[in-house]
Amino acid sequence: MTNQTIDVGRAADPAAMLTYTLTALGRVSAGRRGAVGQGGMVGNSRPIHEVLPGSVLRGALAAVWLAGDAPPGADAASFRALFETDMLLRQAVPIGMTLHAMSQRQCKYPDTGCPSAWHDLAVDGPIMHCAVCGGALDEGKGWSWNDIPPTVALTRTALAKDETARDEQLFTRRALRKATILRGSIVVLDAAAHQTEIDWLTRTRELRVGGQRSHMGRMRWECALEAPVPQPTAASKTPGEGERVVLRALSPLIVTDEYGAPSTDIGPTLRLRWPGASVERSWVRPVRLSGWHSASGIAKPEDLACEAGSTFVVEGLPPEAKDQLALGLGLRRLEGYGELQVGVSNGPQARAEATRPTARPVGKDGSSVVTPTPAAPEAPEPDDADPVARLFAVVPEAEAAALVSKVRGAVALLAMRQSAGFPNSTLLGPRLEILQLPWARALGAEARSRLTELLASDDLSLAKQRLETWKGGPR
């Protein structure tokens, strides 16, 4: 096991981000740990990794290097510097899989009209049942297929000395089908010192992945340099009021407690770097990680981890924490574990301010005195009071037809949550996520401002009706 920790000083060097694509040229079967009983593995079927861990691909690339396809002038020192210090090779996710976090909920037995969108408890607030039918809710289970999984079961039998089939010796191994496409990313720390290795990584080649490599496991490796990674600043050691964020594990997350024992609580790991951090709430599914080290021919040690999709609401993180967490959290990050998605969440302070009544000054006669708010804009004219009309008044006519369907979908999602009784203050997180979508980020500054106003409307159901019948207006 390689329980690497990434030094903050080294991480501050300019890093490079690469994205890779794997195409299965045949069936691929990377075995994983299955259910275990007293007699070992239960049943005669070998489960597989459908999301390929970075540890599997790291071994496949190392095998190519050591077999003679190494960068020009490479030696043992450059191999160790890349594979054991500076390369974070993250997992490969097949096209057609989606991550449903453990904090997300959806109607378990949807009926006509039940929302298909997932409700995120970490962002949208609590929910006990479906807002439409009142039925039970189903929780996210991590990476899952959108459609029928592209896997196949291969059944073989053990052979006797005379090469006839042995009785009761059937064995089934699952595999990803040929032509399955998977994608992932690599972060190379101190990119300036690894230009030769980066050029080597971006060469198209064939890898052998998983088990039964005599007739399975052929994959085409394609990799491209994307962009430099934002340089993380040194971690602050001064406790204080910080941001409230949602951390979501994209790959299994391995952490320990204060004494170094396996744990599923990320609080001690966070506090080692940011003493003011605290985990307010978490949704975790434990998983045990294991594997097989092909070079040595022995099983890898077993690790307790938080499964991909585990979600944590964290308070007290300083501003620089987001850049630090972009490199992951916990142990074995060089093997792709601990990859995180960092999002925003409604903080209690924001909710309190949104629901706090506005104090009105009182005059000498006891009546309330209305004073104008200094930063408030002038009241709009009646024709401009409609936020839908205000938005499309600044959108070019040629782009309006394509934009209206996207805005309609975003407003419908928020309107459903608003109609379920959630106050506007709890919709801050979903609004910010919508504003980060590619089509919303492509809008001009004024259009984004008016889209923000529209999403913050007190009556989103009315805005939804306007968008469903929107034919344009005076321009």
VMD Tcl script that draws the C-alpha trace (Angstrom):
set ca {
  {0.00 0.00 0.00}
  {1.23 3.49 -0.82}
  {-0.24 5.89 1.71}
  {1.15 9.00 0.08}
  {0.68 12.49 1.42}
  {1.29 15.39 -0.92}
  {3.52 18.10 0.47}
  {1.97 21.58 0.31}
  {5.24 23.14 -0.79}
  {5.60 20.78 -3.74}
  {1.91 21.18 -4.61}
  {2.49 24.93 -4.91}
  {4.71 24.32 -7.96}
  {2.89 24.82 -11.30}
  {0.93 21.66 -12.07}
  {-0.49 20.39 -15.35}
  {-3.89 18.82 -15.98}
  {-4.23 16.09 -18.59}
  {-7.36 14.23 -19.68}
  {-7.22 10.70 -21.03}
  {-9.58 8.42 -22.94}
  {-9.52 4.62 -22.83}
  {-11.22 2.59 -25.55}
  {-11.68 -1.13 -24.97}
  {-10.22 -3.03 -27.94}
  {-11.54 -6.25 -26.42}
  {-13.23 -7.38 -23.24}
  {-11.75 -5.89 -20.07}
  {-12.05 -7.55 -16.66}
  {-10.43 -5.76 -13.70}
  {-11.46 -7.87 -10.70}
  {-12.42 -6.36 -7.38}
  {-13.13 -7.68 -3.91}
  {-16.48 -9.47 -3.59}
  {-18.59 -10.72 -0.71}
  {-16.52 -12.87 1.64}
  {-17.70 -15.59 4.01}
  {-15.93 -18.07 6.23}
  {-14.73 -20.08 3.27}
  {-13.57 -17.08 1.23}
  {-15.43 -15.53 -1.68}
  {-19.10 -16.52 -1.84}
  {-20.27 -17.99 -5.15}
  {-18.33 -18.64 -8.31}
  {-18.51 -15.20 -9.90}
  {-15.74 -12.61 -9.97}
  {-17.10 -9.03 -9.69}
  {-15.25 -6.32 -11.61}
  {-14.45 -2.63 -11.42}
  {-16.85 -0.83 -13.76}
  {-15.14 2.45 -12.83}
  {-11.45 1.63 -13.25}
  {-9.42 2.85 -10.23}
  {-6.33 4.94 -10.87}
  {-4.26 2.21 -9.18}
  {-5.15 -0.23 -11.98}
  {-4.17 2.21 -14.75}
  {-1.07 3.32 -12.86}
  {0.13 -0.28 -12.87}
  {-0.67 -0.68 -16.58}
  {1.35 2.45 -17.48}
  {4.23 1.40 -15.24}
  {4.29 -2.00 -16.97}
  {4.62 -0.30 -20.37}
  {7.46 1.91 -19.07}
  {9.36 -1.01 -17.53}
  {8.84 -3.17 -20.63}
  {10.95 -0.76 -22.70}
  {8.53 1.96 -23.84}
  {10.01 4.63 -21.56}
  {10.68 8.33 -22.28}
  {14.09 9.17 -23.81}
  {16.80 9.26 -21.15}
  {14.51 7.83 -18.47}
  {16.04 6.10 -15.48}
  {14.93 4.67 -12.14}
  {15.00 8.10 -10.51}
  {12.67 9.66 -13.10}
  {10.32 6.66 -12.80}
  {10.10 7.10 -9.02}
  {9.68 10.86 -9.30}
  {6.69 10.47 -11.63}
  {4.93 7.36 -10.31}
  {5.69 7.71 -6.61}
  {5.67 11.49 -6.07}
  {4.25 13.76 -8.76}
  {1.51 12.01 -10.78}
  {-2.09 11.85 -9.53}
  {-3.69 9.36 -11.91}
  {-7.42 9.49 -11.31}
  {-10.10 6.91 -12.03}
  {-11.55 6.18 -15.49}
  {-15.35 6.52 -15.63}
  {-17.23 4.85 -18.50}
  {-19.40 7.05 -20.70}
  {-22.97 6.37 -19.61}
  {-22.41 6.47 -15.84}
  {-23.61 9.21 -13.48}
  {-22.68 9.88 -9.87}
  {-25.69 10.00 -7.54}
  {-24.44 11.15 -4.14}
  {-25.52 9.55 -0.88}
  {-27.07 12.90 0.09}
  {-29.38 12.93 -2.94}
  {-32.99 11.76 -2.84}
  {-35.53 10.91 -5.55}
  {-39.07 9.50 -5.56}
  {-38.68 5.73 -5.14}
  {-41.90 4.83 -6.96}
  {-42.46 7.80 -9.30}
  {-45.92 8.47 -10.64}
  {-47.06 10.86 -13.33}
  {-45.84 14.33 -12.35}
  {-43.24 13.20 -9.83}
  {-40.00 15.16 -10.31}
  {-37.17 13.32 -12.05}
  {-34.56 15.73 -10.65}
  {-32.62 14.65 -7.57}
  {-33.06 16.58 -4.33}
  {-29.74 17.13 -2.55}
  {-30.07 17.24 1.23}
  {-26.65 18.88 1.54}
  {-27.69 21.83 -0.64}
  {-31.48 22.01 -0.81}
  {-32.37 21.27 2.80}
  {-34.35 18.41 4.39}
  {-37.13 16.47 2.66}
  {-39.07 13.55 4.12}
  {-41.15 12.35 1.15}
  {-41.89 13.07 -2.50}
  {-43.31 16.58 -2.87}
  {-45.87 15.39 -5.46}
  {-47.11 11.90 -4.53}
  {-45.98 11.86 -0.90}
  {-44.24 8.52 -1.40}
  {-40.96 7.16 -0.07}
  {-37.60 8.42 -1.29}
  {-34.69 6.50 -2.76}
  {-31.13 7.58 -1.98}
  {-28.17 7.88 -4.33}
  {-25.80 4.94 -4.44}
  {-22.69 6.41 -6.08}
  {-21.71 5.70 -9.67}
  {-24.57 4.05 -11.58}
  {-25.41 3.30 -15.19}
  {-27.92 5.48 -17.03}
  {-28.95 2.52 -19.17}
  {-28.19 -1.20 -19.52}
  {-24.57 -1.78 -18.35}
  {-22.17 -2.69 -21.20}
  {-20.93 -5.79 -19.36}
  {-20.92 -9.46 -20.22}
  {-20.53 -12.62 -18.12}
  {-17.93 -15.17 -19.24}
  {-18.32 -18.69 -17.83}
  {-15.49 -21.23 -17.92}
  {-14.80 -24.60 -16.38}
  {-11.71 -26.11 -14.81}
  {-10.04 -28.87 -16.84}
  {-8.92 -32.27 -15.67}
  {-5.60 -33.84 -16.66}
  {-7.17 -35.31 -19.79}
  {-8.47 -31.82 -20.67}
  {-12.08 -32.69 -20.00}
  {-14.34 -30.46 -17.91}
  {-14.25 -31.02 -14.17}
  {-17.57 -31.52 -12.44}
  {-18.87 -28.60 -10.36}
  {-15.90 -26.41 -11.31}
  {-17.63 -23.61 -13.22}
  {-16.30 -20.08 -12.83}
  {-17.91 -16.86 -14.08}
  {-16.02 -13.64 -14.68}
  {-17.69 -10.39 -15.70}
  {-16.08 -7.99 -18.18}
  {-16.69 -4.66 -19.88}
  {-17.65 -5.14 -23.51}
  {-15.47 -4.25 -26.46}
  {-15.70 -0.58 -27.61}
  {-16.59 0.71 -24.12}
  {-15.13 4.21 -23.70}
  {-13.87 5.52 -20.35}
  {-12.46 8.93 -19.44}
  {-10.41 10.35 -16.60}
  {-7.81 12.94 -15.69}
  {-4.22 13.22 -14.50}
  {-2.56 15.95 -12.45}
  {1.22 16.20 -12.82}
  {2.79 18.23 -10.02}
  {5.85 20.36 -10.81}
  {5.06 20.13 -14.53}
  {8.21 22.05 -15.54}
  {10.36 19.20 -14.23}
  {8.32 16.56 -16.08}
  {7.99 17.85 -19.64}
  {9.53 14.69 -21.08}
  {7.19 12.50 -19.03}
  {4.15 14.62 -20.03}
  {5.08 14.15 -23.71}
  {5.32 10.40 -23.01}
  {1.87 10.36 -21.37}
  {0.27 12.12 -24.35}
  {1.42 9.46 -26.83}
  {-1.26 7.07 -28.07}
  {-0.47 3.48 -27.07}
  {-2.02 0.16 -26.15}
  {-2.35 -0.90 -22.52}
  {-3.17 -4.23 -20.92}
  {-5.64 -3.75 -18.07}
  {-7.13 -6.18 -15.56}
  {-6.97 -9.96 -15.45}
  {-6.78 -12.72 -18.07}
  {-4.46 -10.50 -20.12}
  {-3.55 -13.31 -22.51}
  {-6.87 -12.77 -24.28}
  {-8.55 -9.79 -22.52}
  {-7.70 -6.31 -21.30}
  {-6.52 -4.57 -24.50}
  {-7.25 -0.83 -24.35}
  {-6.20 2.15 -26.47}
  {-4.76 5.02 -24.40}
  {-5.18 8.59 -25.70}
  {-4.20 11.58 -23.59}
  {-4.06 15.34 -24.11}
  {-2.72 18.29 -22.12}
  {-5.62 20.46 -20.99}
  {-4.65 23.42 -18.81}
  {-2.48 24.40 -15.86}
  {-3.96 23.67 -12.45}
  {-4.54 26.72 -10.19}
  {-1.62 26.97 -7.77}
  {-2.76 26.26 -4.22}
  {-1.56 28.66 -1.57}
  {-0.15 27.56 1.76}
  {-2.75 26.33 4.23}
  {-3.73 28.76 6.96}
  {-3.08 27.58 10.50}
  {-5.17 30.32 12.11}
  {-8.66 29.18 13.13}
  {-11.41 31.57 12.22}
  {-14.70 31.99 10.47}
  {-14.52 30.46 7.01}
  {-16.70 29.26 4.20}
  {-19.35 26.56 4.36}
  {-18.85 24.11 1.52}
  {-20.05 20.72 0.35}
  {-17.35 18.12 -0.30}
  {-18.41 15.19 -2.48}
  {-16.16 12.18 -3.03}
  {-15.82 11.37 -6.74}
  {-13.67 8.35 -5.92}
  {-13.29 6.32 -2.70}
  {-11.84 8.46 0.08}
  {-9.37 6.96 2.59}
  {-8.83 8.86 5.86}
  {-7.71 8.10 9.42}
  {-8.63 9.38 12.86}
  {-6.41 11.34 15.27}
  {-4.47 8.17 16.13}
  {-3.95 6.91 12.58}
  {-6.66 4.23 12.69}
  {-8.98 3.73 9.69}
  {-12.04 5.97 9.82}
  {-14.89 7.38 7.75}
  {-14.79 10.76 9.53}
  {-12.87 13.36 7.50}
  {-12.85 15.87 10.39}
  {-9.43 14.91 11.85}
  {-7.81 14.97 8.38}
  {-9.25 18.41 7.64}
  {-8.21 19.83 11.00}
  {-4.59 18.80 10.43}
  {-4.48 21.41 7.66}
  {-7.24 23.82 8.72}
  {-7.76 23.82 12.51}
  {-10.99 25.80 12.23}
  {-12.72 23.26 9.99}
  {-15.59 21.15 11.29}
  {-17.93 18.62 9.65}
  {-21.50 19.75 10.24}
  {-23.19 16.77 8.58}
  {-22.21 13.80 6.46}
  {-23.75 11.07 4.32}
  {-21.26 8.21 4.09}
  {-21.28 4.65 2.75}
  {-18.29 2.62 3.99}
  {-16.48 0.35 1.55}
  {-13.43 -1.90 1.80}
  {-10.79 -1.55 -0.91}
  {-8.45 -4.28 -1.96}
  {-6.76 -5.54 -5.09}
  {-4.04 -7.65 -6.59}
  {-0.45 -6.50 -7.14}
  {0.46 -8.18 -10.42}
  {4.19 -7.45 -10.26}
  {4.68 -9.16 -6.90}
  {1.84 -11.66 -7.24}
  {0.31 -10.89 -3.85}
  {-2.92 -9.30 -2.65}
  {-2.87 -5.65 -1.65}
  {-3.71 -4.71 1.96}
  {-7.34 -3.90 2.62}
  {-8.35 -0.29 3.34}
  {-11.53 1.12 4.84}
  {-12.84 4.01 2.73}
  {-15.82 6.29 2.12}
  {-17.48 5.17 -1.11}
  {-17.68 7.51 -4.11}
  {-20.71 9.76 -3.64}
  {-20.15 10.22 0.10}
  {-20.94 13.85 0.94}
  {-19.80 16.17 3.74}
  {-21.00 19.65 4.73}
  {-17.95 21.43 6.15}
  {-17.74 24.77 7.93}
  {-14.76 26.96 8.79}
  {-12.61 26.38 5.71}
  {-10.40 29.35 4.72}
  {-10.55 30.68 1.14}
  {-7.37 28.88 0.07}
  {-8.85 25.50 1.01}
  {-10.66 25.10 -2.31}
  {-7.41 25.12 -4.29}
  {-5.83 22.73 -1.80}
  {-8.77 20.33 -2.03}
  {-8.52 20.32 -5.83}
  {-5.60 17.93 -5.30}
  {-7.79 15.60 -3.24}
  {-7.90 14.52 0.38}
  {-6.67 11.58 2.38}
  {-4.35 8.69 1.54}
  {-3.34 7.03 -1.74}
  {-4.15 10.09 -3.84}
  {-1.49 9.12 -6.38}
  {-3.68 6.11 -7.14}
  {-6.75 8.25 -7.80}
  {-8.40 7.94 -4.39}
  {-9.71 10.98 -2.54}
  {-10.78 12.97 -5.61}
  {-13.29 15.62 -4.51}
  {-15.93 17.90 -5.96}
  {-16.12 21.16 -4.01}
  {-19.46 22.97 -4.02}
  {-21.25 25.67 -2.06}
  {-23.98 25.27 0.51}
  {-26.45 27.49 2.24}
  {-24.90 28.52 5.51}
  {-26.99 29.09 8.63}
  {-25.95 32.74 8.62}
  {-27.28 33.24 5.08}
  {-30.55 31.50 5.97}
  {-30.94 33.60 9.12}
  {-30.33 36.85 7.25}
  {-32.79 35.86 4.54}
  {-35.55 35.14 7.07}
  {-34.74 37.95 9.54}
  {-37.52 40.63 9.55}
  {-36.51 44.13 8.56}
  {-36.62 46.61 11.45}
  {-38.67 49.73 10.81}
  {-37.90 53.01 12.66}
  {-40.74 54.44 14.73}
  {-41.80 58.09 14.66}
  {-42.83 60.34 17.57}
  {-46.51 59.42 17.14}
  {-45.71 55.69 17.31}
  {-46.29 55.06 13.62}
  {-43.67 53.34 11.55}
  {-41.47 55.49 9.36}
  {-40.60 53.99 5.99}
  {-37.04 54.80 4.95}
  {-35.61 53.91 1.55}
  {-32.90 51.24 1.39}
  {-29.67 52.92 0.22}
  {-28.63 50.22 -2.31}
  {-32.11 49.37 -3.61}
  {-32.73 50.19 -7.28}
  {-35.64 52.27 -8.37}
  {-38.93 50.42 -8.74}
  {-39.29 49.15 -12.31}
  {-41.94 50.40 -14.64}
  {-44.96 48.07 -14.94}
  {-43.74 46.86 -18.36}
  {-40.38 45.92 -16.83}
  {-41.71 44.21 -13.70}
  {-41.79 40.80 -15.40}
  {-38.36 39.17 -14.81}
  {-38.78 36.97 -17.91}
  {-39.31 40.03 -20.12}
  {-36.39 41.81 -18.44}
  {-34.07 38.88 -19.21}
  {-34.99 38.46 -22.87}
  {-34.91 42.20 -23.44}
  {-31.09 42.00 -23.32}
  {-30.70 38.67 -25.15}
  {-30.06 38.80 -28.91}
  {-33.13 37.66 -30.84}
  {-31.14 34.95 -32.63}
  {-30.18 33.36 -29.29}
  {-33.53 33.72 -27.51}
  {-35.17 30.60 -28.99}
  {-32.35 28.32 -27.81}
  {-32.06 30.03 -24.43}
  {-35.73 29.88 -23.47}
  {-35.79 26.07 -23.20}
  {-32.72 26.07 -20.93}
  {-34.12 28.78 -18.69}
  {-37.49 27.01 -18.59}
  {-35.87 23.81 -17.32}
  {-33.89 25.68 -14.64}
  {-36.94 27.63 -13.43}
  {-39.11 24.47 -13.43}
  {-36.60 22.74 -11.13}
  {-36.54 25.64 -8.65}
  {-40.33 26.13 -8.89}
  {-40.91 22.51 -7.90}
  {-38.81 22.96 -4.77}
  {-40.45 26.30 -4.00}
  {-43.93 24.77 -4.32}
  {-42.89 22.01 -1.89}
  {-42.57 24.66 0.82}
  {-38.86 25.46 0.75}
  {-38.17 29.18 1.30}
  {-36.13 31.15 -1.24}
  {-33.14 31.19 1.13}
  {-32.72 27.41 0.78}
  {-32.59 27.68 -3.02}
  {-29.32 29.61 -2.99}
  {-27.21 26.52 -3.67}
  {-29.24 25.30 -6.69}
  {-29.30 28.84 -8.13}
  {-25.51 29.09 -7.92}
  {-25.14 25.69 -9.60}
  {-27.43 26.79 -12.45}
  {-25.41 29.98 -12.92}
  {-22.26 27.83 -13.29}
  {-23.71 25.81 -16.19}
  {-21.94 26.43 -19.55}
  {-24.93 28.12 -21.19}
  {-25.38 30.48 -18.21}
  {-21.69 31.35 -18.03}
  {-21.72 32.19 -21.75}
  {-24.24 35.00 -21.20}
  {-23.15 38.59 -21.02}
  {-22.83 40.39 -17.69}
  {-26.20 42.13 -17.94}
  {-28.01 38.98 -19.05}
  {-26.45 36.98 -16.19}
  {-27.56 39.66 -13.75}
  {-31.14 39.50 -15.01}
  {-31.07 35.68 -15.02}
  {-30.02 35.85 -11.37}
  {-33.02 38.11 -10.67}
  {-35.33 35.68 -12.44}
  {-34.08 32.66 -10.49}
  {-34.54 34.61 -7.23}
  {-38.21 35.47 -7.98}
  {-40.68 35.02 -5.13}
  {-43.19 33.31 -7.46}
  {-41.28 30.94 -9.73}
  {-44.46 29.12 -10.75}
  {-45.65 32.31 -12.45}
  {-42.26 32.69 -14.18}
  {-42.54 29.06 -15.30}
  {-45.95 29.74 -16.87}
  {-44.58 32.81 -18.64}
  {-41.69 30.78 -20.09}
  {-43.99 27.99 -21.27}
  {-46.00 30.49 -23.32}
  {-43.14 32.87 -24.12}
  {-43.31 34.14 -27.68}
  {-41.12 37.15 -27.22}
  {-42.17 40.68 -26.51}
  {-41.33 44.28 -27.30}
  {-37.63 44.64 -27.86}
}
mol new
graphics top color blue
foreach p $ca { graphics top sphere $p radius 0.5 }
foreach p [lrange $ca 0 end-1] q [lrange $ca 1 end] { graphics top cylinder $p $q radius 0.2 }
display resetview
